Every structure is written in C-alpha cells, then in structure tokens.
Amino acid sequence: MASDKVRTRFAPSPTGFMHVGNLRTALYEYLIAKSLGGTFVLRIEDTDQERKVEGAVDIIYNTLKEAKLFHDEGPDIGGDYGPYVQSERKDIYLPYAKQLIDEDKAYYCFCTKERLDSLRENSDDIGAGYDRHCRNLPKEEVQRLLDSGTPYVIRQKMPLEGSTTFEDSVFGTITVDNSELQDQILIKADGYPTYNFANVIDDHTMNITHVVRGCEYLSSTPKYNLLYEAFGWEIPTYVHLPLIMGKNDDGSVSKLAKRHGATSFQDLVKAGYLPEAIINYIALLGWCPKDNREMFTIEELIENFSIDGISKSPAVFDYDKLEWFNGEYIKAMSVEKFAEISMPYFKQAVPSKELDWIKVASILQQRTTKLTQIPEKIAFFEKQPEYEKDLFVNKKSKTTLENSAPLLKAAIEALDAMPEWTHDSIHDCLIELAQKLEVKNGTVMWPVRIAASGMAVTPGGAVEILDILGKEESMQRLNNGLAKLA
C-alpha cells in the first residue's frame, strides 16, 4: 500500500434497508480504523443498477449518523480519493481490464446469453460454469468481432492448475484449488465492472489496508488475490466476520432473516430499541472483550476493540438480550432525556392532554425496556378503559367488593378536603387515612388506583396517578368508581 496508515472502507450497495449484518460490518470497520488511529471511508457500490433502490443512499447516510459511525471520507464530504460512488468512477475500470488483456491475463468473451444458458442446461454438474470458449480465440478473430460491434464481456484468465492460499485475520490460512475458480467476468456487457473487479480496483486506488466483510465472501477471496497478483499490487489484510444467526421456533438456528424478527437498523429503531443499545449489542455479536464486560459507549468500544477478539463461531441474535441492553440504557439516562425521546410515544397515547411529562417519564423509566411499550402503559391517562368491578378485589391488599366501597368513599372525602393537590400531599393524605382506618396502606391504595386508572397493572401507584391526572379528573374517576361499586 502507498500509505502505512490504516484505512478501512464501508462499501454498501444502495439496495434497501441496512441489515444487521451490514451494520456490524460497518461498526467493525469503524472500530478497526479508529482503534488504530486510521481513516474510515464510505463508498457507495452501485454498479448493479438493476438492484438500486430509490432513497437507499439516504438510508445509508441516516443509519451511520444515528449509529454515530461518522466517516472521514465519502460521497457527501469528499476526500483525496474520490469520487466515492462507483457509478461515477465508471471510466476508471476499463483501462485496468484492458491492461490485463494486453498482458494476456484477461480476454474478450463474445459468448451470447443463449449459449451460456445452453451450457448450464446441458451440463450434469449443477455448479458448472463457463467452458472458456473464447479464452484462446486467435487475435484476428477477436479484432474482427470487435470491429463488427459484437457485444462482449472481459474475463480474467484464472490459473488452470495448482492452488491459491491466503491469510485471514480471523479464519487463518485458507487454500482453494484453482480448478474450482471460473474465469470471472471483470467488465460486463453494459460497460460496468463486476462487483469483484470494482472492489479490487477501488480498494487499491483508495489505499484501503483492511478489508472487512462477512465470512460468506471467504470463497471469493482467491479471485480478489489473483487480481492483486495480476497487477502486482500489495494484498490488504482480510478480516472475515462470522455469520449472524437467528433462533427458530423449534430451537434450531439459521441465518438471521425477517422471520426471526426485525433485521434492519431502521426496523429495530421502529420496534423501540435505542440506536446506542443496538450498536452496543451488535458489537458483541462476534467479538469478545478481554474483560468480558458488556456495556460500552462507542468511545469505549474504540478503546477496547481489537481484531484478535473476533470469533470464528456464528453469533446468535437474541432479541431478549437486546431488550435487556435497551432497558439498561433507558434506566441509565436522565429522566429529562427519557421524556425527550419518549415524547412521540406520549403524544401517540395521550393526544388530547398536556400532562406533566417529566412525571409520566419518572413512573415509566424503570419499567420500560422498549419505547414501543409506552403507549399501552399510559393510554389510561387519555381515556379510562371500561373495567369490571372485580378488579377491586385483591387478596394481597386485602380488598373485597364489600370493603372497597367504604374505603374509596373515605378516600374521596379525605382527598377532596386537601387544600393543595401535590404528590406529597396526596401521599400523606392516603397514609393518614390508612392509619385512621387501621388498615394496611395497600388496602387504601388499591381501590383508589383501580378507580383512577381502570387497570390492574399500571406504571405508577395510586399517588403518582392522581398527581398526574390532577384533582378535577381524579375526583371524577374516583366517584365513577364508587358508583360502579354501588
């Protein structure tokens, strides 16, 4: 490489949402670069124009921004090695391919689609590839076909004997028989480079030192290396990552897919997970810290990350574990921050009222593991649900249908007589009432909470609910509860 400085690149194709596997690749590339004082590059690989999805590039930018994986070079901010979009680099690739033709390391292939389809259909070998029909065409015939405008692709001449060996930082030494390698296409009939060819040219011309990608690309690596060797270029450090698996209903595992749950960053955020929790959890899908700790900020990940901690073994995406992480992040933030990020969910559940949202947040924060749980938990503030009077019966609180009515009546009278309506005054009033009636605190609190909320399970107790509802609505709900019991 022309530079000793570590340079990694995240090179997604704009084909849709950012899958968890792609996000982990971006994260590891970012951490490798930053932990070694290097540069993290964003490159958009859009040579497959048929699969390009409108708006997908914006999804890539937004995901990296939300995940706080800030690139140092890229299409939006520029850099010394641009352009950073492959379709804008189209003119770069053909001269390199023609250089290999001139050196007898590649050749023009004029075979039609019909001929290639026929080869596959008439072969007993399911994995049969190209038969190298055009590999040794006479130069005169090649020139005649070119002059006549016959469509062509450019293929690399793969070695027909021997083997190709390469080193991977995770999987070690890997050897592949050259007989398994087909004469890969470098330039397609539309003039665009193939994914493999563009990758090598771009990585070399951008001085990329570390190539990080999923282990499904291990089998393609000899093709990359043979291209580096054909040009006489230095081969980068390879870091292949283990598969991410999902749990199936029968207890088995298979490659993570939509049937397992949300699999893209955007879908996970929509499901109520925090970006920082997602990143923390994904960092541990295939990497083991030396001290076995679990909670990391992005800065702490940079400080602790090392390539030798990456595992060969597949990692299983556990949604329960992610939810635990999410809950820990929610608990650790300030109540003001929690109220801020929860506001869309507050407004969804309670659209017509302006409550003290900090108080709402304070009763929810320790009981919330996903933001999407919030609307269901607090919808009773907007409108009290219909409920059966059997809810007043609670064995632990020692309440029955018979004693709940006088208890609730006494609470209404005591609360109505209070000179001010505050959390502390409500609390003291109900505690004093329990002492006066010579019952447990819970015996008074239970019927008050049921009448105020209409719910057996609420994020806060009777005192918190009454405080948030305010005196007018609280008294109305308590009286309605008393009428239900009567």
C-alpha positions in Angstrom: 0.0 0.0 0.0 1.1 3.6 -0.7 0.3 4.5 3.0 1.2 2.9 6.3 -1.9 4.5 7.9 -4.8 2.1 8.5 -7.7 2.7 6.1 -10.9 0.8 6.2 -14.0 1.2 4.0 -17.7 0.5 4.3 -19.0 -0.1 0.8 -22.7 -0.9 0.9 -24.9 -1.3 -2.2 -28.0 1.0 -2.2 -30.5 -1.8 -2.4 -32.7 -1.1 0.7 -32.6 -1.1 4.4 -29.4 -1.6 6.4 -29.3 -5.2 7.6 -27.9 -6.1 11.0 -25.0 -7.9 9.3 -24.1 -4.8 7.2 -24.3 -2.6 10.2 -22.0 -4.9 12.2 -19.5 -4.8 9.2 -19.6 -1.0 9.2 -19.2 -1.0 13.0 -16.1 -3.3 13.0 -14.6 -1.4 10.1 -15.1 1.9 12.0 -13.7 0.4 15.2 -10.6 -1.1 13.5 -9.8 2.2 11.9 -10.4 4.3 15.0 -8.7 1.9 17.4 -5.6 2.0 15.2 -5.6 5.8 14.6 -6.8 5.3 11.0 -9.4 6.5 8.5 -12.9 5.2 7.9 -14.1 5.6 4.4 -17.7 5.4 3.0 -18.0 4.2 -0.6 -21.3 3.5 -2.4 -21.2 0.5 -4.6 -23.9 1.0 -7.2 -22.6 -0.9 -10.2 -25.6 -3.2 -10.1 -28.0 -0.6 -11.4 -30.9 -3.1 -11.6 -30.9 -3.6 -7.8 -30.6 0.1 -6.9 -33.5 1.3 -4.8 -34.6 5.0 -4.7 -33.8 6.6 -1.4 -31.4 3.8 -0.3 -28.4 6.1 -0.2 -30.1 8.4 2.2 -30.9 5.4 4.4 -27.2 4.6 4.5 -26.3 8.1 5.5 -29.0 8.3 8.1 -28.2 5.0 9.6 -24.5 5.8 10.0 -25.4 9.1 11.5 -27.9 7.6 14.0 -25.4 4.9 14.9 -22.6 7.6 15.4 -20.3 5.9 12.9 -19.0 9.1 11.3 -17.0 8.5 8.1 -13.8 10.6 7.4 -14.2 10.4 3.6 -17.2 9.8 1.4 -19.6 11.0 -1.3 -21.1 13.7 0.9 -18.0 15.1 2.4 -15.3 14.3 -0.2 -11.7 13.3 0.3 -8.5 12.8 -1.5 -9.5 9.5 -3.2 -12.9 10.4 -4.8 -15.3 10.1 -6.4 -16.7 7.7 -3.7 -19.6 6.4 -5.8 -18.7 3.6 -8.1 -21.0 4.7 -11.0 -19.1 8.0 -11.0 -15.8 6.0 -11.3 -17.0 4.0 -14.3 -14.3 5.3 -16.6 -11.6 4.1 -14.2 -12.2 0.3 -14.6 -12.0 -0.4 -18.3 -8.3 0.7 -18.7 -7.3 -1.7 -15.9 -9.2 -4.6 -17.6 -7.6 -3.8 -21.0 -4.1 -3.7 -19.2 -4.7 -7.3 -18.2 -5.8 -8.2 -21.8 -2.5 -6.7 -23.1 -0.6 -8.8 -20.6 -2.5 -11.9 -21.6 -4.1 -12.1 -18.1 -7.7 -11.4 -19.4 -9.6 -11.8 -22.6 -12.7 -10.7 -24.5 -15.6 -13.1 -24.3 -18.3 -12.8 -27.1 -20.5 -15.7 -25.9 -24.2 -14.9 -26.1 -26.6 -15.3 -23.2 -28.3 -18.1 -25.1 -25.0 -20.0 -25.4 -24.3 -19.6 -21.7 -27.8 -20.7 -20.8 -27.4 -23.8 -23.0 -24.1 -24.7 -21.3 -25.9 -24.7 -17.9 -28.9 -26.6 -19.2 -26.9 -29.4 -20.9 -24.4 -29.9 -18.0 -24.8 -32.7 -15.5 -22.9 -30.5 -13.0 -25.2 -28.1 -11.2 -22.3 -25.8 -10.4 -20.9 -25.9 -13.9 -19.6 -22.6 -15.2 -18.2 -21.1 -18.3 -16.3 -23.5 -20.6 -13.6 -20.9 -21.5 -14.7 -21.0 -25.2 -13.3 -17.6 -26.0 -10.1 -17.9 -23.9 -7.8 -18.7 -26.8 -9.5 -17.1 -29.8 -7.0 -16.0 -32.4 -6.2 -12.3 -32.3 -7.5 -11.8 -35.8 -10.9 -13.3 -34.8 -11.1 -11.1 -31.7 -10.3 -8.0 -33.7 -12.9 -8.9 -36.3 -15.6 -9.4 -33.7 -14.7 -6.1 -32.0 -14.7 -4.2 -35.3 -18.2 -5.6 -36.1 -19.5 -4.3 -32.8 -20.2 -7.8 -31.3 -21.2 -7.4 -27.6 -18.6 -8.7 -25.2 -17.6 -9.1 -21.6 -14.0 -9.1 -20.3 -13.0 -12.2 -18.3 -9.9 -12.9 -16.2 -7.7 -15.8 -17.1 -7.7 -18.0 -14.0 -4.8 -20.4 -13.4 -5.9 -23.9 -14.5 -3.6 -25.8 -12.1 -2.3 -25.5 -8.6 -4.0 -23.7 -5.7 -4.3 -20.2 -4.2 -3.6 -19.6 -0.5 -4.4 -16.6 1.6 -4.3 -15.5 5.2 -7.4 -14.2 7.1 -7.1 -12.5 10.4 -10.0 -14.5 11.9 -10.1 -17.8 10.0 -6.3 -18.2 9.5 -4.7 -19.9 6.4 -7.2 -20.9 3.7 -6.3 -22.8 0.5 -8.6 -23.2 -2.6 -7.9 -25.4 -5.6 -7.6 -23.2 -8.7 -9.7 -25.8 -10.6 -12.7 -24.6 -8.6 -12.3 -21.0 -9.9 -14.1 -19.9 -13.1 -12.8 -17.3 -15.5 -14.6 -14.4 -13.7 -16.1 -11.5 -15.6 -14.3 -8.2 -14.9 -16.3 -5.9 -17.2 -20.0 -6.6 -18.1 -21.6 -6.1 -21.4 -23.1 -2.8 -20.3 -19.6 -1.5 -19.6 -19.9 -1.6 -15.8 -17.4 -3.5 -13.8 -18.5 -6.5 -11.8 -18.6 -6.3 -8.0 -15.4 -8.2 -7.5 -13.4 -6.3 -10.1 -14.6 -2.8 -8.9 -13.9 -3.8 -5.3 -10.2 -4.6 -6.0 -9.6 -1.5 -8.2 -11.3 0.8 -5.7 -9.6 -0.7 -2.6 -6.2 -0.4 -4.2 -6.6 3.1 -5.6 -8.1 4.3 -2.3 -5.2 2.8 -0.3 -7.5 0.5 1.7 -5.4 -1.5 4.1 -8.0 -3.7 5.8 -10.9 -5.4 4.0 -13.7 -6.4 6.5 -16.7 -8.4 5.3 -18.8 -11.4 6.1 -17.4 -15.0 6.0 -19.7 -15.8 3.1 -17.1 -13.9 1.0 -14.2 -16.3 2.0 -14.7 -18.4 -1.1 -14.4 -15.3 -3.3 -11.2 -14.1 -1.7 -8.8 -16.1 -4.1 -10.4 -14.3 -7.0 -9.5 -11.0 -5.3 -6.0 -12.1 -4.6 -5.4 -13.3 -8.1 -6.3 -9.9 -9.4 -4.0 -8.2 -6.9 -1.2 -10.6 -8.0 -2.0 -10.0 -11.7 -1.5 -6.2 -11.2 1.5 -6.7 -8.9 -0.3 -4.9 -6.0 0.1 -5.5 -2.3 -2.7 -7.6 -0.8 -4.7 -6.0 2.0 -5.3 -7.5 5.4 -8.5 -9.6 5.3 -10.9 -9.7 8.3 -13.8 -12.1 7.6 -16.7 -12.0 10.2 -18.7 -14.9 11.5 -22.3 -15.4 10.4 -25.2 -13.9 12.4 -27.8 -16.5 13.1 -31.4 -16.3 14.3 -33.3 -18.6 16.7 -36.0 -20.7 15.0 -39.2 -21.8 16.8 -38.0 -25.4 17.1 -34.9 -24.3 19.0 -32.5 -24.6 16.0 -30.7 -21.7 14.4 -30.4 -20.4 10.8 -29.0 -17.3 9.1 -30.8 -14.3 10.5 -33.9 -13.4 8.4 -37.1 -11.5 8.7 -39.0 -14.5 10.1 -36.9 -14.1 13.2 -37.9 -10.5 13.8 -36.7 -7.0 12.9 -33.4 -7.4 11.0 -32.6 -3.9 9.8 -31.4 -1.0 11.8 -34.5 1.1 10.9 -36.9 -1.7 11.9 -35.2 -2.2 15.2 -35.5 1.5 16.0 -39.2 1.4 15.0 -39.5 -1.6 17.4 -38.5 0.7 20.2 -34.8 0.0 20.6 -32.3 2.8 21.1 -29.5 3.3 18.5 -26.8 3.2 21.2 -28.2 -0.1 22.6 -28.4 -1.6 19.2 -24.7 -0.7 18.5 -23.6 -2.0 21.9 -25.3 -5.3 21.3 -24.2 -5.7 17.7 -20.6 -5.1 18.8 -20.8 -8.3 20.9 -22.1 -10.4 18.0 -18.8 -12.0 17.1 -16.4 -10.0 19.3 -15.4 -10.8 22.9 -13.9 -8.1 25.0 -10.8 -9.2 27.0 -12.5 -8.4 30.4 -16.0 -9.9 29.4 -17.8 -6.7 30.2 -21.0 -6.0 28.2 -21.9 -2.3 28.4 -19.8 0.1 26.1 -20.2 3.6 24.8 -18.9 4.0 21.2 -15.8 5.7 22.7 -15.2 2.7 25.0 -15.6 0.3 22.1 -12.9 2.2 20.2 -10.6 2.0 23.3 -11.2 -1.7 23.8 -11.7 -3.2 20.3 -9.1 -5.5 18.8 -9.2 -7.8 15.8 -7.9 -10.8 17.8 -11.1 -10.7 19.8 -13.3 -11.6 16.8 -14.6 -15.1 16.8 -14.9 -17.7 14.0 -18.1 -19.1 15.5 -21.5 -17.9 14.3 -23.2 -15.4 16.6 -26.9 -15.8 17.6 -29.0 -12.7 17.5 -31.0 -12.8 20.8 -33.9 -10.3 20.9 -34.4 -10.9 24.6 -30.7 -10.0 25.2 -31.1 -6.9 23.1 -34.2 -5.9 25.1 -32.2 -6.2 28.3 -29.5 -4.0 26.9 -32.2 -1.5 25.8 -33.7 -1.5 29.3 -30.3 -0.8 30.9 -29.7 2.1 28.6 -33.1 3.6 29.4 -32.5 3.2 33.1 -29.1 4.9 32.9 -30.3 8.1 31.2 -31.7 11.2 32.9 -35.4 11.4 33.3 -35.4 14.5 31.2 -33.6 12.7 28.3 -36.0 9.8 28.7 -39.0 12.2 28.5 -37.5 13.8 25.4 -37.0 10.5 23.4 -40.4 9.2 24.6 -42.4 12.2 23.6 -43.6 10.8 20.2 -45.0 7.8 22.2 -46.5 10.0 24.9 -48.4 12.0 22.2 -49.4 8.9 20.4 -51.1 7.6 23.6 -52.3 10.9 25.0 -53.0 13.2 22.1 -55.6 15.5 23.7 -54.0 16.3 27.0 -50.9 18.2 28.2 -49.7 16.3 31.2 -46.5 16.8 33.3 -44.4 14.6 31.0 -41.4 14.5 33.4 -43.7 12.9 36.0 -45.0 10.5 33.4 -41.5 9.7 32.4 -40.4 9.1 36.0 -43.1 6.4 36.6 -42.2 4.7 33.3 -38.5 4.8 33.1 -37.6 1.8 35.4 -40.5 -0.2 33.9 -39.7 0.2 30.2 -37.4 -2.0 28.1 -38.7 -0.8 24.7 -40.1 2.6 23.8 -43.0 0.9 21.9 -44.3 -0.4 25.2 -45.1 3.2 26.4 -48.5 3.8 24.6 -50.2 0.8 26.0 -48.9 1.6 29.5 -50.2 5.1 29.7 -53.3 5.1 27.4 -55.5 5.2 30.5 -54.4 8.8 31.1 -56.1 9.8 27.8 -59.2 7.7 28.4 -60.1 5.4 31.2 -60.8 1.9 29.8 -64.0 0.1 30.6 -63.4 -2.3 33.6 -65.2 -4.8 35.7 -65.7 -4.1 39.4 -64.0 -7.4 40.2 -60.7 -5.5 39.7 -61.3 -4.0 43.2 -60.8 -7.5 44.7 -57.2 -8.1 45.6 -56.1 -10.8 48.0 -52.6 -9.3 48.8 -54.1 -5.9 49.6 -57.0 -7.5 51.5 -59.7 -5.7 49.5 -63.1 -7.1 48.6 -66.2 -5.8 46.9 -67.6 -5.2 50.3 -64.8 -3.1 51.8 -63.7 -1.3 48.7 -66.8 0.9 48.6 -66.3 2.4 52.1 -62.6 2.6 51.6 -63.0 4.5 48.3 -65.7 6.8 49.8 -63.4 7.7 52.7 -60.5 8.4 50.3 -62.7 10.6 48.2 -63.7 12.7 51.2 -60.2 13.0 52.5 -58.7 13.9 49.1 -61.4 16.4 48.3 -60.7 18.2 51.6 -57.0 18.8 50.8 -56.0 22.5 50.4 -53.4 21.7 47.7 -53.0 18.8 45.2 -49.4 17.7 45.1 -47.7 14.3 45.1 -46.6 14.7 48.8 -50.0 15.9 50.0 -51.8 13.0 48.2 -49.3 10.5 49.7 -49.6 11.9 53.2 -53.4 12.1 53.0 -53.8 8.4 52.0 -51.3 7.1 54.5 -53.0 9.0 57.3 -56.3 7.6 56.2 -54.9 4.0 56.4 -53.7 4.7 59.9 -57.1 6.2 60.9 -59.0 3.2 59.5 -56.4 0.8 61.0 -55.7 -1.0 57.7 -52.6 -1.5 55.6 -51.5 1.2 53.3 -52.2 -1.1 50.3 -55.7 -1.7 51.4 -56.5 2.0 50.8 -54.2 2.4 47.8 -55.6 -0.5 45.8 -59.2 0.7 45.3 -58.0 4.3 44.7 -55.6 3.1 41.9 -58.2 0.9 40.3 -60.8 3.7 40.3 -58.3 6.2 39.0 -56.9 4.0 36.2 -59.3 1.2 35.5 -56.2 -1.1 35.2 -54.9 -3.9 37.3 -51.3 -3.1 36.3 -50.1 0.5 35.9 -46.6 2.0 35.7 -47.1 4.1 38.8 -49.1 3.7 42.1 -52.3 5.5 43.2 -50.4 8.6 44.4 -48.5 9.1 41.1 -51.6 8.6 39.0 -53.7 11.0 41.0 -50.9 13.6 40.9 -50.5 13.3 37.1 -54.3 13.3 36.4 -54.9 16.4 38.5 -57.6 17.0 41.1 -60.6 17.5 38.8 -60.2 14.4 36.7 -59.1 12.3 39.6 -62.2 13.1 41.7 -64.4 12.4 38.7 -62.8 9.0 38.1 -62.9 8.1 41.8 -66.6 9.0 42.1 -67.3 6.9 38.9 -65.5 4.0 40.6 -67.6 4.4 43.7 -70.8 4.5 41.6 -69.6 1.2 39.9 -69.2 -0.4 43.3 -72.7 0.8 44.5 
